């Protein structure tokens, strides 16, 4: 594996460290995150809720708030339809919860992935209308391109609000109040384009409460908007949007609110996920524990189950539902493991030289192919589309890499596709099966033209080099200023010099190993390596290690631990 390290100008590091009052290690990370100005660096290190912008600067948001005010005053019937992923589920939960507290009883619907497909489809609309015609229909995390569906609702005399962050592959739907910073950019603040739907819904809630408080609305005056940041953080982190600007504010403060949440549904979900709130929460707790369980209902059952859980005040229902989601997640993992193994064989046997991967199998479950695409993309360092079977169509998801915008890549391949859309790093796509070979060739060619000739080999991007003698609690305290890590602010990978192992690593579960060594001063250092047991480092010789740093909590103590990603002999 290649280790890539692009040095940052030493004088720039020193200048920023002095101006921002940080250490050189943090200054280098700030520069890599694009925070070169001292004032911007200070805001990045201390993202304050007070820096959140005026929600009414978002195009159409004030009009959407005014329409909600009319619904509240007229006690109108409202239907909320949200997408089935974590972003959509959390967006739906926030809006339904807020409207309930303000006196409405909105109905909520989540599309059934296998029966109704994605988004604002006619079949999901008709199911939503089975309980009666509403005055207002609100679509969250979908609907930007839904021309016919919006026209259908409007023809029945139903007003429509759409809050969405997906990039439009065609002119946006008309006839609806559309809050989407990609379609209607806000002058002077491109940063709002990074918000996912749950962030936009938080803005909508902020605007609604702002107007109601100006009228001294008694309930609005009692609502603490900050209490919704747990859900905002979950949707923001799970949706892989860049954690800079307001998203960083949402993630930093939302993780703290999440660690102290009193929502019975979230408490039950944390319990089955094995999360210990007293240690604090980090983005990976959402990405790998809470998020997959919320998503599991949408992949294999009905995602409305997750909304039911997050809205519930009933502890017995919450405990039972959390266990149900945990069971679904285990089922999802089994299916995903089987598909991943087969997908890896396809790559090794048929597509080892491809620049971009398009994999399809009639037997694959379309509800888990996005997870598989992420695993394959990371393992082979290539943008990847994984498709399952849906009648005449091959339908699935894609996952990208830094430097490759999947929305733009699919745009160049659109002649082959029936539908597609999403974000630069995650997309949904469908096409007719006879066009698979044509799409595969076009996808590969577009990526080939966009990548360096040797870029297929997986590589590690190092954030900096440190000596093993620098591994201490002070360094960890400095790194914690950069939390939360995520898109746009990746968790740093350090090259560590000056490590010698004392003893042969301790292999466990046949795949992993723990190791203990010493630095040049003879001080003990230790760590763990996942799925590297087939490549144990030697004992007693100088090593260089590529690691991430974290705390290992054990028996009430926390110990600095290296997570080994790769190693090589010193000077190698």
Helices and strands as residue ranges (DSSP letters): E 2-4, H 10-20, H 24-32, H 38-45, G 49-51, G 55-57, H 61-73, E 78-82, H 86-101, E 107-110, H 113-116, H 122-128, G 129-131, E 136-140, H 147-155, E 159-163, E 177-179, G 190-194, H 197-214, G 220-222, G 225-228, H 229-238, H 246-259, H 264-273, G 277-279, H 283-285, I 286-290, H 291-300, H 304-311, H 315-350, E 357-360, H 369-380, E 384-390, E 393-399, H 406-412, G 414-416, E 419-422, E 426-432, G 433-435, H 436-450, E 459-461, E 464-467, G 468-470, H 473-480, E 494-501, E 506-508, E 512-518, E 524-529, E 543-554, E 557-569
